[in-house]
Amino acid sequence: MRLLLAAAALVAAISGARAADSFDYYVFTLSWSPGFCETGGAAKQPAQCAPGAGEGFVVHGLWPDSAYGPNPEDCGGGYVSGAALELTKGVYPDEGLARYEYRKHGSCSGLDPQAYFAAVKTLRDAIFVPDLLKAPHDAVKTSPAALTEAFVAANPNLKADNMAVTCRDGELIDVRICVAKGLTAFAQCPKVSGHTCHAASITVAPLR
């Protein structure tokens, strides 16, 4: 399985992680930067959304998620070292988001910042983005179902009930993929997949 050719050091870090708040699986979220920017994100991330930035999918987060009940958040994460942040380059749109994501979500994973960001990077490298979404320079009209099918076709063992495609104001916002806690398989997650966009068609905004 491609998802899961994680480095031995990463596997060791996960297996030796300190006790974490209870959760059932991770939600790995890839934000479609052009859609994020066109639906209000430019005010929050001006560098990411600047003309010519050329960002497509960027990591928004890796979130511990509970199948039932509230998801763990803000579990007391502390200092994020420069060495840990080195792992976020080219993965998150900026270090500020990476720091925030560790404090809010990563701190509940049981992993220290370096192991957590290594896990994020491993997943980002392991998951294929369909050709349709690699570098569109013109708007693409499609449907959430078609995008789901494209991700399923591009990623062995991924199924529709392991993921969600979200939209806002008729535009693609992000793709959320559920992954088992050990990062060795995709996970079933009805709470997540049930919130996929139900629009008949959506627009994939082009790179900026």
C-alpha positions as CSV (number, residue, x, y, z in Angstrom):
1,M,0.0,0.0,0.0
2,R,1.5,3.3,-1.1
3,L,0.1,5.1,2.1
4,L,2.2,3.5,4.1
5,L,5.7,3.3,3.3
6,A,6.5,5.4,6.3
7,A,10.2,5.7,7.5
8,A,11.2,3.4,10.3
9,A,12.0,6.4,12.5
10,L,8.4,7.7,12.0
11,V,6.9,4.4,12.9
12,A,9.0,4.2,16.0
13,A,8.0,7.7,17.0
14,I,4.3,6.8,16.7
15,S,4.6,3.5,18.5
16,G,6.5,5.3,21.4
17,A,4.2,8.3,21.6
18,R,3.1,9.5,25.0
19,A,-0.5,8.8,25.9
20,A,-2.9,10.9,24.0
21,D,-6.5,11.9,24.4
22,S,-8.8,9.2,23.0
23,F,-9.5,9.4,19.3
24,D,-10.4,6.9,16.6
25,Y,-8.6,8.1,13.4
26,Y,-7.0,11.1,11.8
27,V,-8.5,13.4,9.3
28,F,-5.9,14.6,6.8
29,T,-7.1,17.8,5.1
30,L,-5.7,19.1,1.9
31,S,-7.0,22.7,1.3
32,W,-7.5,23.8,-2.3
33,S,-5.7,27.1,-2.1
34,P,-7.5,29.0,-5.0
35,G,-10.9,28.1,-3.6
36,F,-9.9,29.1,-0.1
37,C,-8.6,32.4,-1.3
38,E,-11.6,33.2,-3.4
39,T,-14.1,32.5,-0.5
40,G,-12.6,34.8,2.1
41,G,-9.2,33.3,2.7
42,A,-7.2,36.1,1.1
43,A,-7.8,38.3,4.2
44,K,-6.4,35.6,6.5
45,Q,-3.4,34.4,4.4
46,P,-2.3,37.3,2.0
47,A,1.0,35.7,1.1
48,Q,-0.6,32.4,0.2
49,C,-3.3,34.2,-1.9
50,A,-1.1,36.7,-3.6
51,P,-1.2,36.8,-7.4
52,G,1.4,34.5,-8.8
53,A,1.7,32.4,-5.6
54,G,0.8,29.3,-7.6
55,E,-0.4,27.3,-4.6
56,G,-2.7,24.3,-5.4
57,F,-3.3,21.8,-2.6
58,V,-1.7,22.7,0.7
59,V,-1.9,20.9,4.0
60,H,-4.5,22.4,6.3
61,G,-4.2,19.8,9.0
62,L,-3.9,16.4,10.4
63,W,-6.7,16.2,13.0
64,P,-7.3,13.5,15.6
65,D,-11.0,12.7,15.2
66,S,-13.6,10.8,17.2
67,A,-16.2,8.6,15.5
68,Y,-18.7,9.7,18.0
69,G,-18.8,12.7,20.2
70,P,-16.5,15.8,20.3
71,N,-13.0,15.7,18.8
72,P,-10.0,16.3,21.1
73,E,-8.5,19.8,20.7
74,D,-6.0,22.0,22.6
75,C,-4.3,19.3,24.6
76,G,-1.5,21.4,25.9
77,G,1.0,21.6,23.1
78,G,4.1,23.6,23.9
79,Y,7.2,24.8,22.1
80,V,7.6,24.0,18.4
81,S,11.3,23.8,17.5
82,G,12.9,25.1,14.4
83,A,13.9,21.5,13.5
84,A,10.2,20.5,13.6
85,L,9.3,23.5,11.5
86,E,11.8,22.5,8.9
87,L,9.6,19.6,8.1
88,T,6.7,21.8,7.3
89,K,8.3,23.7,4.4
90,G,6.5,23.1,1.2
91,V,3.8,21.2,3.1
92,Y,1.9,24.0,4.9
93,P,1.5,27.4,3.3
94,D,3.4,29.0,6.2
95,E,4.9,28.4,9.6
96,G,2.2,30.3,11.4
97,L,-0.5,27.8,10.3
98,A,1.8,24.9,11.1
99,R,2.4,26.1,14.7
100,Y,-1.4,26.7,15.2
101,E,-2.3,23.3,13.9
102,Y,0.2,21.6,16.2
103,R,-1.1,23.5,19.3
104,K,-4.8,22.9,18.4
105,H,-4.7,19.4,17.0
106,G,-1.3,17.8,17.0
107,S,-1.0,18.2,20.7
108,C,-3.8,15.7,21.0
109,S,-2.1,13.0,18.9
110,G,0.4,11.9,21.5
111,L,3.3,12.9,19.1
112,D,5.8,15.6,19.8
113,P,6.0,18.3,17.2
114,Q,8.8,16.7,15.2
115,A,7.1,13.3,15.0
116,Y,3.8,14.9,14.2
117,F,5.1,17.0,11.3
118,A,7.0,14.0,10.0
119,A,3.7,12.1,9.9
120,V,2.1,15.0,8.1
121,K,4.9,15.1,5.5
122,T,4.8,11.4,5.1
123,L,1.0,11.5,4.3
124,R,1.5,14.5,2.0
125,D,4.1,12.6,0.0
126,A,2.1,9.4,0.0
127,I,-1.3,10.6,-1.3
128,F,-1.6,11.2,-5.0
129,V,-3.4,14.2,-6.3
130,P,-5.3,13.4,-9.5
131,D,-3.9,14.9,-12.7
132,L,-7.0,17.1,-13.1
133,L,-6.0,19.0,-9.9
134,K,-2.3,19.2,-10.3
135,A,-2.0,22.6,-12.0
136,P,-5.2,23.9,-13.6
137,H,-4.8,27.3,-15.2
138,D,-8.5,27.5,-16.1
139,A,-11.5,27.0,-14.0
140,V,-12.8,23.4,-14.1
141,K,-16.5,22.6,-13.8
142,T,-17.0,19.2,-12.2
143,S,-18.9,17.5,-9.4
144,P,-18.0,16.4,-5.8
145,A,-18.7,12.8,-7.0
146,A,-16.3,13.1,-9.9
147,L,-13.6,14.5,-7.7
148,T,-14.1,11.7,-5.2
149,E,-13.8,9.1,-8.0
150,A,-10.6,10.8,-9.2
151,F,-9.0,10.5,-5.8
152,V,-10.2,6.9,-5.4
153,A,-8.7,6.0,-8.8
154,A,-5.4,7.7,-8.0
155,N,-4.9,6.2,-4.6
156,P,-4.9,2.4,-4.2
157,N,-7.2,1.2,-1.3
158,L,-8.9,4.6,-0.9
159,K,-12.7,4.4,-1.0
160,A,-15.4,7.0,-1.0
161,D,-16.3,6.3,2.6
162,N,-12.8,7.2,3.6
163,M,-13.1,10.8,2.5
164,A,-15.1,14.0,1.9
165,V,-14.9,16.7,-0.7
166,T,-16.1,20.0,0.7
167,C,-17.3,23.2,-1.0
168,R,-18.4,26.7,-0.3
169,D,-20.3,29.1,-2.6
170,G,-20.0,26.6,-5.4
171,E,-16.2,26.2,-5.2
172,L,-14.0,23.3,-4.1
173,I,-12.5,24.1,-0.6
174,D,-10.8,21.0,0.5
175,V,-10.4,17.2,0.4
176,R,-10.5,15.3,3.7
177,I,-9.1,11.8,3.9
178,C,-9.4,9.6,7.0
179,V,-6.4,7.6,8.1
180,A,-5.9,5.0,10.8
181,K,-4.0,6.0,13.9
182,G,-1.0,4.0,12.9
183,L,-0.8,5.6,9.5
184,T,-0.9,2.2,7.9
185,A,-4.4,2.3,6.2
186,F,-7.3,4.5,5.3
187,A,-10.1,4.6,7.8
188,Q,-13.9,4.5,7.5
189,C,-15.3,7.7,8.9
190,P,-19.1,8.1,8.3
191,K,-19.1,11.4,10.3
192,V,-16.6,12.9,7.8
193,S,-17.7,11.3,4.5
194,G,-21.3,12.1,5.3
195,H,-20.5,15.8,5.1
196,T,-19.1,15.7,1.6
197,C,-20.5,18.5,-0.6
198,H,-23.9,17.6,-2.1
199,A,-24.0,20.2,-4.9
200,A,-24.7,18.9,-8.3
201,S,-21.6,20.7,-9.7
202,I,-18.8,22.8,-8.3
203,T,-16.0,24.9,-9.7
204,V,-12.3,24.1,-9.2
205,A,-10.7,27.6,-9.2
206,P,-7.5,27.9,-11.2
207,L,-4.1,28.5,-9.7
208,R,-3.5,32.2,-8.9
